[in-house]
């Protein structure tokens, strides 16, 4: 089955620094990738949708200058949390889909647990 | 607005059967997904329904009624490892996924 690799799985950083999270589709071309954030005991919250070669579409309330998304190729999307603050500590999950399979299940990465101290 | 409702938490006994309900109101419908999520892990796909009726896959089955905006996930022969959150998600007219808040299922021996 389709595999999505997300790296790193855990990261601890100091307040004010930036962190980059990578999401790769290993055996298919992901025309669309989604970035989610999940706080403890809460459901997934969609942050942004990125399509290869174009700007990401951010959900309301998500700062695009703080959460930089780059979808440079059909197999790689990155999320950079800039000037991280403790309140950015969360579980970040990416998922990917293929344009020609709009009704197919999303393939999720294993998530990145970010802790900002 | 678009809305997905599912119970917050359910408790069941090992070996028993449990049904997790999901009701939805969305702009358009292109299918309903069920995902399982263990604590601290990413969701994993369980089932997809786009036509009315029951889809069976091993111990798990999923049912859909489009006219009622209703689905359920049925888990049989419950095992301790089934303790997880179960997320209902609907694909709307733009193929955007609308997520429910998830149902935390607790399995007791």
Interface residues (C-beta under 8 A of the other chain):
Chain A: X6 X34 X41 X42 X43 X44 X46 X91 X93 X102 X103 X104 X105 X106 X107 X108 X109 X110 X111 X113
Chain B: X30 X31 X33 X35 X40 X41 X42 X43 X44 X45 X48 X50 X87 X91 X95 X97 X99 X100 X101 X102 X104
